[in-house]
Amino acid sequence: MDITEQQQELIESNGGKASPELASQLLELAMNGETTAQTEETGSEPSTTQAEDTATQDTTGGTQQAQEQQAQQQQQVDESQLNAENAFILAKDGKHTIPYDKLVEARNDGKEWKQKFEDAQIQLAQLQAQAQERQDNGQAATIQDNQANLAQQAIDQGVDPAIFGDFSEKDLAAGILKLVNTEVSTQVQQQLKTVLAPIQQQQQLSAEDAHFNEIFTAHPDAESVVESKEFNDWKSAQPSFIQSAYDAVLNNGSAAQVVELLGLYKSGTQSTQQASQQQQNPDAVREAAQKAVSQAQTPVPNSLSDLPQGSPAGVTRDERLANLSPAELAEEMQGWTQEQREQYMNRHV
């Protein structure tokens, strides 16, 4: 296919390479069938003769005739001059490009498939003619006749003709066997999928139940926490990359990860909540402090033995109690709890 003189000048002025606009136009025309080039190129002007002819035809009302004449003047593009360096295909969005090699590859694949299909049709036609001749002569159909019939049906349904080799009886049998094995394998897989579907569904439900059981065992309020405004405010206060990690844990994380995340939230907000409560209710804090001080006070001694100086230095409490009389010991034990009394009795009785 040839290139117009005007296009050739543009290519030569560009260092022997077609501009992207020109190459795109040529490829677009090539994909529509015959690769032709428009006489008006981007950045160029029509010749004076063409302008005069067009003006004359427009004035005479021969617009259609002018278009036909222009089409006749178009020359085919030589595809041998197109390659990946000087040509490309414009994508559907009009912004991106597709390598020219993809067009060449698609064309070659199409030619190869077409050639295989035509060869297969010729060979099958010969076999079918022979089968028809035998039928006309009253002869029974041969194995190859039946195989050829099956092969024709398979090819009509889109099966690659190459699977039947040279269409000999042996290759036909091998191709048909492959088709049968493929069909059986597909049916078996479908049956297995049908049988295993309830089992897989049950396993999935069991795993899901175990997942949520672990979470709710550790955090019974997990559902309300995750849906709460406080939790989402806490999460939103984190850096963006940490927020993404938290979302990934909530959506696809393991139960252990969810438990860990909720624990992190609670531990991080608990101290803040306590500080806030103390600021909001200082009287309650003062009252709690006074209660703690009163509980820490030393009880009033009931006897000399209760005084710190009343016990010899280095004497243990049990040794001091052992030196008390029964009356003093009974008096001492009046201030004890039941558990303390039982512990003392277990040690000394």
Kinemage of the C-alpha trace (Angstrom):
@kinemage 1
@onewidth
@group {chain A} dominant
@subgroup {mainchain}
@vectorlist {calphas} color= white
{ca met a 1} P 0.000 0.000 0.000
{ca asp a 2} L 1.325 3.468 -0.980
{ca ile a 3} L 1.578 6.757 0.880
{ca thr a 4} L 0.508 10.064 -0.640
{ca glu a 5} L 3.166 12.600 -1.618
{ca gln a 6} L 1.938 14.958 1.068
{ca gln a 7} L 2.265 12.237 3.740
{ca gln a 8} L 5.692 11.291 2.445
{ca glu a 9} L 6.841 14.909 2.793
{ca leu a 10} L 5.634 14.963 6.392
{ca ile a 11} L 7.500 11.747 7.147
{ca glu a 12} L 10.721 13.011 5.541
{ca ser a 13} L 10.481 16.330 7.393
{ca asn a 14} L 10.219 14.373 10.640
{ca gly a 15} L 13.507 12.527 10.128
{ca gly a 16} L 12.018 9.641 8.174
{ca lys a 17} L 9.464 8.783 10.873
{ca ala a 18} L 5.728 9.341 10.842
{ca ser a 19} L 4.434 11.812 13.420
{ca pro a 20} L 2.191 10.357 16.145
{ca glu a 21} L -0.845 12.048 14.598
{ca leu a 22} L -0.108 10.661 11.138
{ca ala a 23} L 0.725 7.177 12.418
{ca ser a 24} L -2.437 7.123 14.524
{ca gln a 25} L -4.530 8.100 11.520
{ca leu a 26} L -2.922 5.467 9.329
{ca leu a 27} L -3.429 2.753 11.955
{ca glu a 28} L -7.047 3.722 12.496
{ca leu a 29} L -7.680 3.354 8.789
{ca ala a 30} L -5.777 0.059 8.775
{ca met a 31} L -7.960 -1.401 11.508
{ca asn a 32} L -11.068 -0.547 9.488
{ca gly a 33} L -9.937 -2.639 6.541
{ca glu a 34} L -7.797 -1.208 3.767
{ca thr a 35} L -5.126 1.061 5.190
{ca thr a 36} L -5.612 4.362 3.414
{ca ala a 37} L -4.432 7.864 4.106
{ca gln a 38} L -6.430 11.075 4.066
{ca thr a 39} L -5.313 13.773 1.669
{ca glu a 40} L -5.658 16.383 4.388
{ca glu a 41} L -3.109 15.768 7.188
{ca thr a 42} L -2.816 17.535 10.525
{ca gly a 43} L -0.752 20.683 10.105
{ca ser a 44} L -0.934 20.607 6.271
{ca glu a 45} L -3.044 22.482 3.725
{ca pro a 46} L -4.814 21.116 0.621
{ca ser a 47} L -3.260 21.831 -2.739
{ca thr a 48} L -4.529 24.692 -4.888
{ca thr a 49} L -5.842 22.282 -7.518
{ca gln a 50} L -7.849 20.317 -4.955
{ca ala a 51} L -9.301 23.508 -3.487
{ca glu a 52} L -10.332 24.756 -6.942
{ca asp a 53} L -11.873 21.385 -7.855
{ca thr a 54} L -13.783 21.289 -4.584
{ca ala a 55} L -15.013 24.851 -5.017
{ca thr a 56} L -16.179 24.115 -8.567
{ca gln a 57} L -17.969 20.946 -7.490
{ca asp a 58} L -19.622 22.704 -4.524
{ca thr a 59} L -20.922 25.467 -6.762
{ca thr a 60} L -22.433 22.886 -9.115
{ca gly a 61} L -23.966 20.953 -6.251
{ca gly a 62} L -21.757 17.902 -6.829
{ca thr a 63} L -20.770 17.298 -3.211
{ca gln a 64} L -21.212 13.539 -3.448
{ca gln a 65} L -19.251 13.405 -6.685
{ca ala a 66} L -16.425 15.371 -5.046
{ca gln a 67} L -16.261 12.876 -2.199
{ca glu a 68} L -16.107 9.964 -4.625
{ca gln a 69} L -13.351 11.670 -6.603
{ca gln a 70} L -11.415 12.334 -3.401
{ca ala a 71} L -11.774 8.671 -2.377
{ca gln a 72} L -10.429 7.574 -5.742
{ca gln a 73} L -7.371 9.793 -5.242
{ca gln a 74} L -6.580 8.200 -1.887
{ca gln a 75} L -3.632 5.846 -1.971
{ca gln a 76} L -3.024 2.845 0.214
{ca val a 77} L -0.429 2.996 2.995
{ca asp a 78} L 2.526 0.633 2.820
{ca glu a 79} L 2.217 -1.334 6.078
{ca ser a 80} L 5.758 -2.628 5.714
{ca gln a 81} L 6.931 0.853 6.718
{ca leu a 82} L 4.956 0.768 9.987
{ca asn a 83} L 6.549 -0.585 13.152
{ca ala a 84} L 6.503 -0.131 16.911
{ca glu a 85} L 8.780 2.915 16.667
{ca asn a 86} L 6.794 5.044 14.238
{ca ala a 87} L 3.236 3.797 14.758
{ca phe a 88} L 0.788 3.096 17.545
{ca ile a 89} L -2.913 2.467 18.108
{ca leu a 90} L -5.047 5.066 19.832
{ca ala a 91} L -7.073 3.553 22.692
{ca lys a 92} L -10.833 3.980 22.960
{ca asp a 93} L -10.505 6.763 25.538
{ca gly a 94} L -8.587 8.844 22.997
{ca lys a 95} L -5.785 9.511 25.499
{ca his a 96} L -3.738 6.341 25.839
{ca thr a 97} L -2.007 4.335 23.156
{ca ile a 98} L -1.588 0.638 22.450
{ca pro a 99} L 1.696 -0.703 21.034
{ca tyr a 100} L 1.616 -1.404 17.303
{ca asp a 101} L 2.914 -4.908 18.030
{ca lys a 102} L -0.454 -5.742 19.599
{ca leu a 103} L -2.184 -5.030 16.296
{ca val a 104} L 0.327 -7.170 14.424
{ca glu a 105} L -0.064 -9.990 16.954
{ca ala a 106} L -3.853 -9.871 16.738
{ca arg a 107} L -3.732 -9.943 12.947
{ca asn a 108} L -1.324 -12.872 12.901
{ca asp a 109} L -3.477 -14.820 15.360
{ca gly a 110} L -6.518 -14.120 13.239
{ca lys a 111} L -4.755 -15.244 10.072
{ca glu a 112} L -3.477 -18.407 11.777
{ca trp a 113} L -6.924 -19.328 13.081
{ca lys a 114} L -8.514 -18.572 9.729
{ca gln a 115} L -5.948 -20.761 7.950
{ca lys a 116} L -6.505 -23.634 10.391
{ca phe a 117} L -10.255 -23.345 9.991
{ca glu a 118} L -10.061 -23.298 6.188
{ca asp a 119} L -7.689 -26.288 6.115
{ca ala a 120} L -9.967 -28.179 8.480
{ca gln a 121} L -13.004 -27.418 6.353
{ca ile a 122} L -11.223 -28.677 3.239
{ca gln a 123} L -10.171 -31.919 4.927
{ca leu a 124} L -13.599 -32.435 6.462
{ca ala a 125} L -15.261 -31.732 3.130
{ca gln a 126} L -13.138 -34.457 1.533
{ca leu a 127} L -14.021 -36.920 4.299
{ca gln a 128} L -17.699 -36.032 4.075
{ca ala a 129} L -17.650 -36.447 0.296
{ca gln a 130} L -16.126 -39.893 0.708
{ca ala a 131} L -18.735 -40.753 3.340
{ca gln a 132} L -21.529 -39.577 1.060
{ca glu a 133} L -20.132 -41.649 -1.793
{ca arg a 134} L -20.126 -44.753 0.406
{ca gln a 135} L -23.658 -44.006 1.506
{ca asp a 136} L -24.778 -43.606 -2.107
{ca asn a 137} L -23.217 -46.981 -2.904
{ca gly a 138} L -25.111 -48.564 -0.050
{ca gln a 139} L -22.032 -49.027 2.124
{ca ala a 140} L -22.126 -48.619 5.888
{ca ala a 141} L -20.473 -45.584 7.428
{ca thr a 142} L -16.923 -46.176 8.598
{ca ile a 143} L -15.476 -45.211 11.965
{ca gln a 144} L -13.685 -42.288 10.334
{ca asp a 145} L -16.972 -41.095 8.817
{ca asn a 146} L -18.539 -40.916 12.254
{ca gln a 147} L -15.422 -39.283 13.685
{ca ala a 148} L -15.440 -36.642 10.949
{ca asn a 149} L -19.065 -35.860 11.699
{ca leu a 150} L -18.285 -35.372 15.390
{ca ala a 151} L -15.249 -33.236 14.551
{ca gln a 152} L -17.371 -31.002 12.313
{ca gln a 153} L -19.870 -30.454 15.129
{ca ala a 154} L -17.076 -29.614 17.565
{ca ile a 155} L -15.439 -27.124 15.195
{ca asp a 156} L -18.800 -25.472 14.548
{ca gln a 157} L -19.047 -24.945 18.323
{ca gly a 158} L -15.665 -23.195 18.430
{ca val a 159} L -13.252 -26.038 19.175
{ca asp a 160} L -9.728 -25.494 17.839
{ca pro a 161} L -9.335 -27.615 14.667
{ca ala a 162} L -5.712 -28.309 15.623
{ca ile a 163} L -6.955 -30.784 18.216
{ca phe a 164} L -7.801 -33.213 15.391
{ca gly a 165} L -4.319 -33.160 13.851
{ca asp a 166} L -4.257 -34.200 10.190
{ca phe a 167} L -7.822 -35.626 10.412
{ca ser a 168} L -6.621 -39.169 10.039
{ca glu a 169} L -8.592 -41.829 11.856
{ca lys a 170} L -5.970 -41.922 14.601
{ca asp a 171} L -5.825 -38.137 15.104
{ca leu a 172} L -9.592 -37.828 14.944
{ca ala a 173} L -9.925 -40.471 17.661
{ca ala a 174} L -7.319 -38.722 19.823
{ca gly a 175} L -9.036 -35.351 19.406
{ca ile a 176} L -12.463 -36.754 20.235
{ca leu a 177} L -11.005 -38.479 23.307
{ca lys a 178} L -9.585 -35.163 24.507
{ca leu a 179} L -12.975 -33.542 24.091
{ca val a 180} L -14.668 -36.360 25.989
{ca asn a 181} L -12.124 -36.188 28.829
{ca thr a 182} L -12.560 -32.426 29.030
{ca glu a 183} L -16.327 -32.770 29.126
{ca val a 184} L -16.187 -35.515 31.764
{ca ser a 185} L -13.752 -33.490 33.857
{ca thr a 186} L -16.053 -30.486 33.681
{ca gln a 187} L -19.059 -32.572 34.691
{ca val a 188} L -17.175 -34.203 37.574
{ca gln a 189} L -15.984 -30.835 38.832
{ca gln a 190} L -19.505 -29.481 38.652
{ca gln a 191} L -20.868 -32.487 40.559
{ca leu a 192} L -18.154 -32.175 43.202
{ca lys a 193} L -18.889 -28.492 43.562
{ca thr a 194} L -22.578 -29.267 44.057
{ca val a 195} L -21.845 -31.960 46.654
{ca leu a 196} L -19.217 -29.971 48.535
{ca ala a 197} L -21.134 -26.686 48.540
{ca pro a 198} L -23.194 -27.462 51.705
{ca ile a 199} L -20.102 -28.778 53.508
{ca gln a 200} L -18.053 -25.733 52.593
{ca gln a 201} L -20.915 -23.472 53.609
{ca gln a 202} L -21.176 -25.209 56.983
{ca gln a 203} L -17.430 -24.933 57.518
{ca gln a 204} L -17.587 -21.272 56.644
{ca leu a 205} L -20.425 -20.705 59.110
{ca ser a 206} L -18.571 -22.641 61.822
{ca ala a 207} L -15.434 -20.590 61.280
{ca glu a 208} L -17.491 -17.398 61.352
{ca asp a 209} L -19.199 -18.418 64.596
{ca ala a 210} L -15.858 -19.226 66.209
{ca his a 211} L -14.511 -15.876 65.049
{ca phe a 212} L -17.282 -13.853 66.697
{ca asn a 213} L -17.429 -16.061 69.793
{ca glu a 214} L -13.791 -15.294 70.538
{ca ile a 215} L -14.397 -11.570 70.106
{ca phe a 216} L -17.544 -11.405 72.248
{ca thr a 217} L -16.000 -13.580 74.956
{ca ala a 218} L -13.212 -11.046 75.414
{ca his a 219} L -15.398 -7.986 74.787
{ca pro a 220} L -19.141 -8.610 75.290
{ca asp a 221} L -19.796 -5.000 74.280
{ca ala a 222} L -17.768 -5.277 71.055
{ca glu a 223} L -20.688 -4.553 68.740
{ca ser a 224} L -21.817 -1.429 70.589
{ca val a 225} L -18.227 -0.218 70.964
{ca val a 226} L -17.446 -0.481 67.258
{ca glu a 227} L -20.659 1.345 66.351
{ca ser a 228} L -20.188 4.052 68.992
{ca lys a 229} L -19.278 7.644 68.238
{ca glu a 230} L -16.530 7.526 70.867
{ca phe a 231} L -14.739 4.663 69.138
{ca asn a 232} L -14.948 6.306 65.722
{ca asp a 233} L -13.745 9.620 67.157
{ca trp a 234} L -10.805 7.827 68.755
{ca lys a 235} L -10.001 6.071 65.486
{ca ser a 236} L -10.301 9.303 63.488
{ca ala a 237} L -7.821 10.992 65.825
{ca gln a 238} L -5.100 8.528 64.790
{ca pro a 239} L -2.707 9.123 61.850
{ca ser a 240} L -4.160 8.153 58.484
{ca phe a 241} L -1.932 5.111 58.024
{ca ile a 242} L -2.954 3.809 61.445
{ca gln a 243} L -6.624 4.389 60.615
{ca ser a 244} L -6.173 2.243 57.509
{ca ala a 245} L -4.602 -0.511 59.601
{ca tyr a 246} L -7.472 -0.371 62.111
{ca asp a 247} L -10.056 -0.564 59.308
{ca ala a 248} L -8.241 -3.569 57.830
{ca val a 249} L -8.375 -5.328 61.204
{ca leu a 250} L -12.088 -4.600 61.665
{ca asn a 251} L -12.984 -5.720 58.136
{ca asn a 252} L -10.626 -8.631 57.488
{ca gly a 253} L -8.604 -9.172 60.646
{ca ser a 254} L -8.528 -12.292 62.771
{ca ala a 255} L -10.482 -12.538 66.000
{ca ala a 256} L -7.291 -12.087 68.023
{ca gln a 257} L -6.494 -8.875 66.146
{ca val a 258} L -9.996 -7.474 66.742
{ca val a 259} L -9.757 -8.334 70.450
{ca glu a 260} L -6.380 -6.624 70.620
{ca leu a 261} L -7.703 -3.514 68.859
{ca leu a 262} L -10.703 -3.166 71.183
{ca gly a 263} L -8.440 -3.674 74.188
{ca leu a 264} L -6.131 -0.960 72.890
{ca tyr a 265} L -9.089 1.400 72.521
{ca lys a 266} L -10.360 0.726 76.029
{ca ser a 267} L -6.951 1.060 77.680
{ca gly a 268} L -6.258 4.253 75.762
{ca thr a 269} L -9.552 5.886 76.657
{ca gln a 270} L -9.945 4.626 80.235
{ca ser a 271} L -7.301 6.938 81.711
{ca thr a 272} L -8.720 9.836 79.731
{ca gln a 273} L -12.224 9.147 81.019
{ca gln a 274} L -11.009 8.913 84.617
{ca ala a 275} L -9.177 12.214 84.336
{ca ser a 276} L -12.258 13.816 82.829
{ca gln a 277} L -14.470 12.500 85.626
{ca gln a 278} L -12.074 13.822 88.261
{ca gln a 279} L -12.140 17.253 86.674
{ca gln a 280} L -15.930 17.220 86.481
{ca asn a 281} L -16.466 16.053 90.131
{ca pro a 282} L -13.654 17.293 92.435
{ca asp a 283} L -15.813 16.760 95.562
{ca ala a 284} L -16.008 13.035 94.863
{ca val a 285} L -12.231 12.901 94.519
{ca arg a 286} L -11.754 14.736 97.830
{ca glu a 287} L -14.176 12.392 99.562
{ca ala a 288} L -12.400 9.313 98.205
{ca ala a 289} L -9.046 10.661 99.391
{ca gln a 290} L -10.343 11.291 102.900
{ca lys a 291} L -11.751 7.765 103.029
{ca ala a 292} L -8.397 6.307 102.022
{ca val a 293} L -6.593 8.344 104.706
{ca ser a 294} L -9.028 7.256 107.394
{ca gln a 295} L -8.613 3.613 106.445
{ca ala a 296} L -4.843 3.954 106.627
{ca gln a 297} L -4.848 5.360 110.175
{ca thr a 298} L -3.398 3.241 112.980
{ca pro a 299} L -6.149 1.784 115.191
{ca val a 300} L -6.320 2.951 118.811
{ca pro a 301} L -4.352 0.468 120.996
{ca asn a 302} L -6.399 -1.502 123.485
{ca ser a 303} L -3.437 -2.642 125.575
{ca leu a 304} L 0.257 -2.042 126.005
{ca ser a 305} L 0.958 -4.939 123.705
{ca asp a 306} L -0.743 -3.053 120.847
{ca leu a 307} L 1.780 -0.242 121.097
{ca pro a 308} L 4.826 -0.564 118.806
{ca gln a 309} L 7.129 0.028 121.741
{ca gly a 310} L 5.255 -2.620 123.696
{ca ser a 311} L 6.808 -5.408 121.671
{ca pro a 312} L 10.437 -6.295 121.928
{ca ala a 313} L 12.505 -5.469 118.912
{ca gly a 314} L 12.817 -8.301 116.430
{ca val a 315} L 9.799 -10.206 117.793
{ca thr a 316} L 7.301 -11.413 115.224
{ca arg a 317} L 3.560 -10.974 115.601
{ca asp a 318} L 3.009 -14.692 116.222
{ca glu a 319} L 5.736 -14.684 118.914
{ca arg a 320} L 4.111 -11.678 120.587
{ca leu a 321} L 0.716 -13.370 120.531
{ca ala a 322} L 2.206 -16.564 121.941
{ca asn a 323} L 3.332 -14.629 125.028
{ca leu a 324} L -0.180 -13.336 125.720
{ca ser a 325} L -2.445 -14.854 128.305
{ca pro a 326} L -5.676 -16.515 127.125
{ca ala a 327} L -7.659 -13.444 128.185
{ca glu a 328} L -5.286 -11.089 126.393
{ca leu a 329} L -5.323 -13.303 123.293
{ca ala a 330} L -9.128 -13.348 123.261
{ca glu a 331} L -9.160 -9.569 123.591
{ca glu a 332} L -6.618 -9.292 120.762
{ca met a 333} L -8.670 -11.517 118.467
{ca gln a 334} L -11.838 -9.465 118.914
{ca gly a 335} L -10.639 -7.036 116.244
{ca trp a 336} L -9.763 -9.796 113.787
{ca thr a 337} L -11.833 -11.022 110.898
{ca gln a 338} L -13.138 -14.578 110.826
{ca glu a 339} L -10.575 -15.469 108.170
{ca gln a 340} L -7.715 -14.137 110.331
{ca arg a 341} L -8.916 -16.154 113.303
{ca glu a 342} L -9.104 -19.358 111.239
{ca gln a 343} L -5.632 -18.809 109.820
{ca tyr a 344} L -4.175 -18.294 113.288
{ca met a 345} L -5.913 -21.340 114.694
{ca asn a 346} L -4.731 -23.490 111.775
{ca arg a 347} L -1.150 -22.453 112.464
{ca his a 348} L -1.150 -23.003 116.210
{ca val a 349} L -3.747 -25.656 117.033
